[in-house]
């Protein structure tokens, strides 16, 4: 939905790319060229969980989601969010980080509300869903299966 993506970009102050949140591995297949075996292994081992994977994007992916050759994917480990994703056709949501560009990211629902105020329609509130202080681990997996650590985080890779 182009209008929704434009709104996210406006509210967050502009992002180079969106993060795709998915209910399961299959939800991502329309948005990537392929899922290399090594990426599938990482997904199977660490999802749902704090590991963001960057894979080569599909040509079907709207340019408004990312201006990069790869797309960021995450299966979150929050039951409420997974329940929401299971209700959405396709099981996918586009998201940006929880803060405005250049600002410290909020960690709790009340902080998100204080940051964005009336710019957002609602905030999922779940007392279990307090964002960890350590960021997710971010890796890029190329089509050949080579894994490149882009940011260390809560997942420690072997």
N, C-alpha and C positions, 0 to 999 in steps of 0.2 A: 504494500500500500504506500504509494509515493507520498501522500499527504502525512501519513503517520511518521514516516522516516524524516521528512522535512521538519516536522514538529520536534522530534527527538534532537535533531541537529541544532535547531534554534534554541531549545531549552538548555542543552548542555554546553552551548557555546561553540559548537562545531567539532566534529570528530572526523578523523580520516577514514575510519571504518567502524562498522558495527560488529558486535559480537552476536553470533547466532546461538540461542539457547535451544536445546532439543530434548525431547522426552526420552529418546533412545538413539542408538547409532543409526538406525534406518531413517530417522527423520532428516538426517543430513545429506543423504545420497543425492537428492536433486540439486544440491547447491555446490557440490564438489565434482571435479573431473573423475576422481577415483579415491578410494581409501586404500593406500598402500598397506601391506601386511603389517609392517611395523607400527603404523598408526592404529590399525585395528587392535593390535596387541596392547598398545598403550590405553586405548579406549576401554577395552575389556578389563584391564587391570585396575585403572584408576577412576573410572566413571561409575556411577555419579561421583563427582569429586572435584577438587580444586586444580584441575589441569586443563589449560586452554591449548588446543591444537590448532595450528595454522596449516591448512591444506590448500592445494591448488584449486582455485574457484572454477566453477562451471561457467560456460559462456551464457547460460540461462540466468545467472545471478545478476540482478539489477545493479547497474553501476552505482546507484545511490547507496548500496550497502557497503561497498568498499571500492576505493580507487587503487587498491593494491592487487597484485597477481594472486594473493592467497586470501582466504576467508578464515576468520577466527571462530572456533567451535567450542562449545562447553555443554556438558550435561551436568546441570547443577545438582548439588547434594542436599537440597532443601525440599522436604516432602510436600510442603504447600505449593511450591513452584512446580514441582513435577506433576502434582495433581492438576494444576492449571494447564500445563502443557499437554496433558493427556486429553483435555477437553477441546483443544484447538485442532481443527482439521490440519493434518500434516505434522502436528506436534512441534512447531517451530515458532519462536519469537525472536525479533531483532531487538537488541538492547545495546545501550552504551554503558560506560562505567557509571558508577553511582554518583559521580560529582560533576561539577562544571569544569570545563577545560581550565587547567592551571590552578585549580583549587584542591585542597585536601578532600579526599572522598569521604562522605559520611559513612558511618558504620552501623547505625541503628535507624529504625523507621522514623523516629522523631527527628533525627538529624537530617534525614532525607526530606521530610516535610519542611523543616526550617530552611534548608538550602533552596528548595524549589517552590515552596508555598503554593500559590494558586496556579502555577504553571503546569502542575500535574493533576490528573483527574482523581487518582487514588494511589495509595502505597500499600503493597502487600505487607501486612503486619503479622509477624509470627515471632513470639518470644524466643523460639529456637533459631530464628533466622538472623542472628546478629552476625554481621560480617566479621570475619577473623581479621586480626590486625596484620597478619602476614598475607601478602597477595598470593593469588594462584601462580603456580608454575606455568610458564609459557614456552612451548616448543614449536618449532616448524619442522614438518616432515615433507621432504620433497618426493616427487613421484617414484624415485628409485628407492625410497625408504630410509634415506639418510636423515637422522634426527639432529637438529641444532637447538641447543638450549638458548632461548632468548632472554628469559628472566627466571632466576631461582625463586622458589616460593615454597608453599606448604608441601608439595609433593617432591620427594627426593628420588630422582631417577637412578636406576642401577647403572 
